[in-house]
Amino acid sequence: MLAGKRILLIVSGSVAAFKAPALVRLLRAEGAAVMAILTAGGARFVTRETLAALTAQPVHQDLWAAEESIGHIKLARWADAVAVVPASASMLARMAQGLATDLASTVLLATRAPVVVAPAMNPAMWEHPATRANVAKLLARGVRFAGPTSGPMAEPESGPGRMLEPEEILAAIQALSGPQPLAGRHILVTSGPTQEPIDPVRYISNRSSGKQGHAIAGALAALGARVTLVSGPVIQPDPPGVEVVKVETARQMLAACEAALPADAAICAAAVADWRVAQEAGQKLKKEPGAEAPTLAMALNPDILATLSTHAQRPALVVGFAAETEKVVAHAQAKLARKGCDWILANDVSADVFGGEENTIHLVTRQGVEDWPRLPKSEVAARLAARIAKAFS
Ligand code: CTP
């Protein structure tokens, strides 16, 4: 799939640089030509000789080297895709600022090729507001993120910031080199349950796993869309290349969705709690000896799908889900009309779906109904993303 593609690999300074040579081998096995740029930091962790031997090309290090002084433009033009593996916090910051202080950052500023980064850093650095802001900026600019994931670090600690494995980064580079029909589109996706507090320690929620919504966000990003994923509390990992906004309540989810507008499309896959507790207790509710069980008065939550469907900044395509156990299509058609959205993915939940791996979908639009076979949630996501790409083509 990468046969004949020219991949420019930028290796910046992180311990995870030791995995870069393995990625070079995988890329070349796929038929790609690979040229490497090694930053000063990167050279602390992997040698020029290793990269030169595996790429079978000279390794570029110095913006000012005699043979490289005009090299940055040539390198930038040579690449079909640029992969920054590993991308250190400093590298992301230079990219976000548009700094051209060394060969790597100068090439990144000069290239028009798609760029994928595989961040690798300590969890505290990944979670620092400065890095969060840099990541948001780069995502908005169309830079694709492969990871990071959570796991053991070089230091004896664990958390988000661990670089993906070379095989996973290869997949991200392949996706980048594949068709990108949704490039330039911004798509909002909601996913997961909401949690509605009763008091500081208790809440009402549901069993949504977020698997389907997260898979949809990932599938849309793989087709080149800029995706904002507004997610309730889930254990799903953040999909690669997606900006994730984490919320708890329905009202927070609506606020995050409105803040993410304008968007070309909105996909509401979250299982939003229909009701919240009207008066959240400021202190933990105590059971007094002999007292009756408390009665919770409920209030109606905002309907995010319906709100987006009638919003002043309504996305051109608004898609909802319907979980039904009977008269699946008829109920979905009624819901489509009631909510004012464009498509409903009606989900037959008479079978085990919540937290499961598969879904049976009927795509209900104003034009008619498409019956999809029972499919893994990842396949449902890929089909929906392809369908959305077709709608925008
Ligand atoms: N939805 C939403 N905000 C809510 C409730 C639902 O955005 N407060 C969205 C969901 O993300 C989903 C669709 O609306 O896309 C589901 O509609 P809903 O009316 O909740 O229907 P069901 O959950 O399918 O069930 P029922 O019809 O029994 O209410």
Residues whose N, C-alpha, C, O or C-beta is under 5 A from the ligand:
A	BS01	CTP	C268 A269 A270 A271 V272 A273 D274 N301 P302 D303 I304 L305 G320 F321 A322 A323
